[in-house]
Amino acid sequence: MKLNLLSCDAQRPDRRAIVKCITEISSNGNDSLSNELTAILLEGDAVDIEVADKNSGSALRALRKLSIDYEIVE
């Protein structure tokens, strides 16, 4: 499943938690890529990630908990 992460609406986003979340839910994620994607997201630009179908439910819950708006692409 592909997700488009649109924005983070948290008043004080927890950068480390977002990096960890993206690393855990992304099917091809690593720490350096997740760190780059988090920086892009927090600057206000959307990013695309690929999530394994077996992790989709927990991934969406984790993103909502971090106040990250997303849209499902596929």
Residue pairs with C-beta under 8 A, 6 or more apart in sequence:
1 50
1 51
1 52
1 53
1 56
1 72
1 73
1 74
2 48
2 49
2 50
2 51
2 72
2 73
2 74
3 48
3 49
3 50
3 51
3 59
3 63
3 70
3 71
3 72
3 73
4 46
4 47
4 48
4 70
4 71
4 72
4 73
5 37
5 41
5 46
5 47
5 48
5 49
5 63
5 68
5 69
5 70
6 46
6 68
6 69
6 70
6 71
7 41
7 44
7 46
7 68
7 69
8 18
8 41
8 42
8 66
8 67
8 68
8 69
9 67
9 68
9 69
10 66
10 67
13 42
13 66
13 67
14 66
15 38
15 42
17 66
18 38
18 41
18 42
18 66
18 68
19 31
19 34
19 35
19 38
20 34
21 62
21 63
21 66
22 29
22 34
22 37
22 38
22 49
23 29
23 30
23 31
23 34
24 62
25 49
25 51
25 55
25 58
25 59
25 62
25 63
26 33
26 34
26 49
26 50
26 51
27 50
27 51
27 52
28 50
29 49
37 47
37 49
40 47
41 47
41 68
48 73
51 59
60 70
63 70
